[in-house]
Amino acid sequence: MAAVLKWIDDPQASNTQPAAPSASAPSDANLLDAYSATVVGVAEQVSPAVVKIDVRRRTAQGKETVAGSGSGFLFTPDGLILTNSHVVAEASRLQISLADGSDLDAQLIGQDPHTDLAVLKVSTPGALPYVRLGNSRAVRVGQIVVAIGNPYGFECTVTAGVVSALGRSLRANSGRLMEDVIQTDAALNPGNSGGPLVASNGEVIGVNTAIIMPAQGLCFATAINTAQWVVSELLRHGRVRRAGLGIAAQTTPLSRRVIRHFDLPISTGVRVMEKEPNGPAARAELEIGDVIIQFNGEWVEGIDALHRLLSAEHVGKAAAIRVLRRGQVHELAITPLEITTR
């Protein structure tokens, strides 16, 4: 006899009744309601502080044109806005659309391309809604996050997902490495840049920054702890202070013979390719072709490691630097100067 196939959802397939759900086990509907309630609560709490940023730039003919848009969020009641540096770069005018529909012109307080962050200011007679900033060090992989922004100009769009990974590194448009970046699968699109990444308690834990195209679910946010440090620098100095050596350099491998001979714990260093006239490197008598292997007692594995070491506290202070030069190790004294962020 030929077998008769029946679909599992065919009401004729079985006369048995489905088992009743256990009274102690939470139903899918209840779990879904809890998740939905979390996302709804976050959206209602944070959305009033999320803004749309319209960027205008001047052409070579002097005309002002719309150059794009992005997102940002108010983090103080007196109108300070956090967003991405790449959103506001080279803008001649910045117009902010608030959640209540009002439009305001914004002033650029400062920006830091190396962390892709910028601070804007709008002025209104009364207090504005603003977000609470959280602690990105307390974030855990797998926790629920909500992203709010204006993708493709669709204002106040809410997406949700989880934290996929922590401590990622991402290359900024300036070429410098951004560290401690949060990876999430909350859907982001062009226009989300600068919007908040929010934890389930309504606190902002990151600034949405980048996506990897054409991959899906690979989205990144600058950690809010990094953003808070940058904000304090921009409000205090109008810029982020960093030290520089006055060189153009690149990471270069070290030969096995050199590593063995000098018993080095690193396999790469930083080769000096150019140096500024009368800059710190020139004054310290660094030569083109020197390979920096140590700065201020710390081993230097590459250009990114050197950038991390050149923090503001080294500006104007002499430090020891060790270099490989024609098969010999030389120790020099160098005084880093503040570099100008563009």
C-alpha positions as CSV (number, residue, x, y, z in Angstrom):
1,M,0.0,0.0,0.0
2,A,1.3,3.4,-0.9
3,A,2.2,5.6,2.0
4,V,0.2,8.7,2.5
5,L,2.1,11.8,3.4
6,K,0.4,14.4,5.6
7,W,1.7,17.8,6.6
8,I,2.3,18.3,10.3
9,D,-0.2,21.1,10.4
10,D,-2.9,19.1,8.6
11,P,-5.9,18.9,10.9
12,Q,-6.6,15.4,9.5
13,A,-3.2,14.1,10.4
14,S,-3.9,13.3,14.0
15,N,-6.8,13.2,16.4
16,T,-4.6,13.9,19.4
17,Q,-5.0,17.2,21.2
18,P,-2.0,19.5,21.8
19,A,-0.5,19.3,25.2
20,A,-1.6,22.1,27.6
21,P,1.3,24.5,28.5
22,S,2.8,24.1,31.9
23,A,1.4,26.6,34.4
24,S,5.0,27.2,35.7
25,A,6.6,27.8,32.3
26,P,6.5,31.3,30.8
27,S,4.7,31.3,27.4
28,D,6.3,32.7,24.3
29,A,3.7,35.5,24.3
30,N,4.8,36.6,27.8
31,L,8.4,36.5,26.9
32,L,7.8,38.5,23.8
33,D,5.8,41.0,25.7
34,A,8.7,41.5,28.2
35,Y,11.1,42.1,25.3
36,S,8.7,44.4,23.6
37,A,8.0,46.3,26.8
38,T,11.8,46.9,27.2
39,V,12.2,48.2,23.7
40,V,9.1,50.4,23.9
41,G,10.2,51.8,27.3
42,V,13.7,52.7,26.0
43,A,12.3,54.3,22.8
44,E,9.8,56.4,24.8
45,Q,12.4,57.4,27.2
46,V,15.2,58.3,24.8
47,S,13.6,59.3,21.5
48,P,12.6,62.8,22.6
49,A,16.4,63.6,23.0
50,V,17.4,62.2,19.6
51,V,17.9,64.8,16.9
52,K,18.3,64.9,13.1
53,I,21.3,66.8,11.8
54,D,21.1,68.4,8.3
55,V,24.5,69.3,7.0
56,R,25.1,72.2,4.5
57,R,28.3,72.9,2.8
58,R,29.5,75.7,0.5
59,T,30.5,74.9,-3.1
60,A,33.4,76.4,-4.9
61,Q,31.0,78.9,-6.3
62,G,30.0,80.0,-2.8
63,K,26.5,78.4,-2.9
64,E,25.2,76.5,0.1
65,T,24.0,73.0,-0.7
66,V,22.6,70.1,1.4
67,A,25.4,67.7,1.9
68,G,23.7,65.0,3.9
69,S,22.2,64.2,7.2
70,G,22.9,62.2,10.3
71,S,21.8,61.7,13.9
72,G,22.8,63.0,17.3
73,F,21.4,63.2,20.9
74,L,21.1,65.8,23.6
75,F,23.0,64.9,26.7
76,T,22.4,68.1,28.7
77,P,19.3,70.2,29.3
78,D,21.0,73.3,28.0
79,G,21.4,71.9,24.4
80,L,24.7,70.1,24.1
81,I,24.5,67.4,21.4
82,L,26.9,64.5,20.8
83,T,27.3,63.1,17.3
84,N,29.9,61.8,14.9
85,S,32.7,63.9,13.5
86,H,32.2,62.5,10.0
87,V,28.6,63.7,10.1
88,V,29.5,67.4,10.6
89,A,32.9,67.5,8.8
90,E,33.4,70.6,6.6
91,A,29.9,71.9,7.3
92,S,29.2,75.5,6.7
93,R,25.9,75.3,8.5
94,L,24.3,72.7,10.8
95,Q,20.5,72.5,11.3
96,I,19.0,70.5,14.0
97,S,15.5,69.0,13.9
98,L,14.2,68.2,17.4
99,A,11.7,65.4,18.1
100,D,8.9,68.0,18.7
101,G,9.3,69.2,15.1
102,S,11.2,72.4,15.7
103,D,14.3,73.4,13.7
104,L,17.3,75.1,15.2
105,D,20.7,76.2,14.0
106,A,23.6,74.5,15.8
107,Q,27.1,75.7,16.7
108,L,30.0,73.3,16.4
109,I,31.8,73.3,19.8
110,G,34.6,70.9,18.7
111,Q,35.3,67.6,17.0
112,D,37.8,64.8,17.2
113,P,38.2,62.8,13.9
114,H,40.5,60.3,15.6
115,T,37.5,59.0,17.7
116,D,34.9,60.2,15.2
117,L,33.1,62.3,17.8
118,A,31.8,65.9,17.8
119,V,29.9,68.2,20.2
120,L,27.3,70.7,19.0
121,K,25.3,73.3,20.9
122,V,21.7,74.6,20.3
123,S,20.1,77.4,22.3
124,T,16.5,77.5,23.4
125,P,14.7,79.5,26.1
126,G,13.8,76.4,28.2
127,A,15.3,73.1,29.2
128,L,15.5,70.4,26.5
129,P,15.0,66.6,27.0
130,Y,18.3,64.8,27.4
131,V,19.6,61.3,27.8
132,R,21.4,59.7,30.7
133,L,24.9,58.5,29.9
134,G,25.8,55.0,31.2
135,N,29.0,53.1,31.9
136,S,30.3,51.1,28.8
137,R,32.6,49.1,31.1
138,A,29.6,47.5,32.6
139,V,28.3,46.3,29.2
140,R,28.1,42.5,28.6
141,V,28.1,40.5,25.4
142,G,24.6,39.3,24.7
143,Q,22.7,42.1,26.4
144,I,19.8,43.8,24.7
145,V,20.5,47.2,23.1
146,V,18.4,49.7,21.2
147,A,19.6,52.0,18.4
148,I,17.7,55.2,17.6
149,G,18.4,57.5,14.7
150,N,17.4,58.8,11.3
151,P,18.5,56.3,8.6
152,Y,18.0,57.7,5.1
153,G,16.2,60.6,6.6
154,F,13.4,58.5,8.3
155,E,13.3,60.3,11.6
156,C,13.4,58.6,15.0
157,T,13.7,55.0,13.7
158,V,14.1,52.4,16.4
159,T,15.9,49.1,16.0
160,A,16.9,46.5,18.6
161,G,19.5,43.8,18.9
162,V,22.2,42.6,21.2
163,V,25.8,43.4,22.0
164,S,27.7,41.1,19.7
165,A,31.2,41.8,20.9
166,L,33.3,44.2,23.0
167,G,36.7,45.8,22.7
168,R,36.8,45.9,18.9
169,S,39.1,48.2,17.0
170,L,38.1,50.3,14.1
171,R,40.0,52.5,11.7
172,A,38.8,56.2,11.8
173,N,38.7,58.3,8.7
174,S,41.8,60.1,10.0
175,G,43.7,56.8,9.8
176,R,44.1,56.4,13.6
177,L,42.8,53.3,15.3
178,M,39.7,53.7,17.5
179,E,39.7,51.2,20.3
180,D,37.1,49.9,22.8
181,V,34.4,49.8,20.1
182,I,31.1,48.0,20.7
183,Q,29.9,45.6,18.1
184,T,26.1,45.1,17.8
185,D,23.6,43.5,15.5
186,A,21.0,46.3,16.0
187,A,20.3,47.3,12.4
188,L,22.0,50.5,11.4
189,N,22.0,52.3,8.0
190,P,23.4,55.6,6.6
191,G,21.9,58.4,8.6
192,N,22.1,56.4,11.9
193,S,25.6,57.8,12.4
194,G,25.8,59.8,15.6
195,G,22.7,58.3,17.2
196,P,22.6,56.6,20.6
197,L,23.1,53.0,21.4
198,V,21.0,52.4,24.5
199,A,20.9,49.7,27.2
200,S,17.7,48.3,28.5
201,N,17.7,50.7,31.5
202,G,17.6,53.7,29.1
203,E,21.2,54.7,29.6
204,V,23.3,55.5,26.5
205,I,26.3,53.1,26.3
206,G,27.6,54.1,22.8
207,V,27.5,56.4,19.8
208,N,26.6,54.6,16.6
209,T,29.4,55.1,14.2
210,A,29.8,52.6,11.4
211,I,28.6,49.6,9.5
212,I,30.4,47.1,7.3
213,M,28.9,46.9,3.9
214,P,27.4,44.7,2.5
215,A,27.5,42.5,5.6
216,Q,24.4,42.2,7.8
217,G,24.5,42.7,11.5
218,L,28.0,44.1,11.7
219,C,27.5,47.5,13.3
220,F,29.8,49.5,15.6
221,A,29.5,52.2,18.2
222,T,32.1,54.2,20.0
223,A,31.9,53.4,23.8
224,I,30.3,56.1,25.8
225,N,33.2,56.1,28.3
226,T,35.5,57.1,25.4
227,A,32.9,59.7,24.3
228,Q,32.7,61.2,27.8
229,W,36.5,61.8,27.9
230,V,36.4,63.3,24.4
231,V,33.5,65.6,25.4
232,S,35.4,66.8,28.5
233,E,38.4,67.6,26.3
234,L,36.4,69.4,23.6
235,L,34.5,71.5,26.2
236,R,37.7,72.4,28.1
237,H,40.1,73.0,25.1
238,G,38.0,72.9,22.0
239,R,40.1,70.0,20.8
240,V,41.5,66.7,22.1
241,R,45.1,67.2,23.1
242,R,47.5,64.5,22.0
243,A,51.3,64.4,21.7
244,G,53.2,63.9,18.5
245,L,56.8,63.3,17.4
246,G,56.7,65.2,14.1
247,I,57.2,62.1,11.9
248,A,55.5,60.1,9.2
249,A,56.0,56.5,10.0
250,Q,54.8,53.0,9.3
251,T,54.9,49.6,11.0
252,T,57.8,47.4,9.8
253,P,58.9,43.9,10.6
254,L,62.2,43.2,12.4
255,S,64.6,40.6,11.2
256,R,65.0,37.4,13.2
257,R,68.7,38.1,13.5
258,V,68.0,41.5,15.1
259,I,65.4,40.1,17.4
260,R,67.8,37.4,18.6
261,H,70.8,39.6,18.9
262,F,69.1,42.2,21.0
263,D,66.7,39.8,22.7
264,L,63.7,41.8,21.7
265,P,60.2,40.9,23.0
266,I,58.6,42.4,19.8
267,S,58.8,41.4,16.1
268,T,57.8,44.7,14.6
269,G,58.6,48.4,15.2
270,V,57.9,51.8,13.7
271,R,60.1,53.0,10.8
272,V,60.6,56.7,10.4
273,M,59.7,57.6,6.8
274,E,59.7,61.5,7.0
275,K,60.2,64.1,9.7
276,E,59.1,67.7,10.1
277,P,61.7,70.3,9.9
278,N,62.5,71.5,13.4
279,G,59.9,69.1,14.9
280,P,60.5,66.9,17.9
281,A,62.1,64.1,15.9
282,A,64.4,66.5,14.1
283,R,65.5,68.1,17.3
284,A,66.1,64.7,18.9
285,E,68.3,63.8,15.8
286,L,66.1,60.9,14.7
287,E,67.1,59.9,11.2
288,I,65.0,58.7,8.2
289,G,65.1,54.9,8.4
290,D,65.4,54.7,12.2
291,V,63.1,52.0,13.6
292,I,61.5,53.0,16.9
293,I,61.2,50.0,19.3
294,Q,60.6,51.7,22.6
295,F,59.1,54.9,24.0
296,N,59.2,56.1,27.6
297,G,60.1,52.5,28.7
298,E,57.3,50.9,26.7
299,W,57.9,48.5,23.8
300,V,56.4,49.8,20.5
301,E,55.1,47.1,18.2
302,G,53.6,49.4,15.6
303,I,52.2,52.8,14.7
304,D,49.0,52.2,16.6
305,A,50.9,51.3,19.8
306,L,52.9,54.5,19.4
307,H,49.7,56.5,19.0
308,R,48.3,55.0,22.3
309,L,51.5,56.0,24.1
310,L,51.5,59.5,22.9
311,S,48.8,60.9,25.2
312,A,48.4,64.5,26.3
313,E,50.5,64.0,29.5
314,H,53.6,63.7,27.3
315,V,53.2,67.1,25.6
316,G,56.2,69.2,26.4
317,K,57.9,66.5,28.6
318,A,61.2,64.8,27.7
319,A,61.0,61.1,27.2
320,A,63.5,58.4,26.3
321,I,63.2,56.8,22.9
322,R,65.1,53.7,21.6
323,V,65.7,53.1,17.9
324,L,67.4,50.6,15.7
325,R,69.9,52.4,13.4
326,R,72.3,50.5,11.1
327,G,72.4,47.4,13.3
328,Q,72.8,49.3,16.6
329,V,70.4,50.4,19.3
330,H,70.5,54.1,20.1
331,E,68.8,55.8,23.0
332,L,67.7,59.4,22.4
333,A,65.8,62.1,24.4
334,I,62.7,63.5,22.6
335,T,60.2,66.0,23.7
336,P,56.8,65.5,22.1
337,L,54.7,68.5,21.1
338,E,50.9,68.8,20.8
339,I,49.5,67.8,17.5
340,T,46.8,69.8,15.8
341,T,43.6,67.8,15.1
342,R,42.0,68.6,11.8
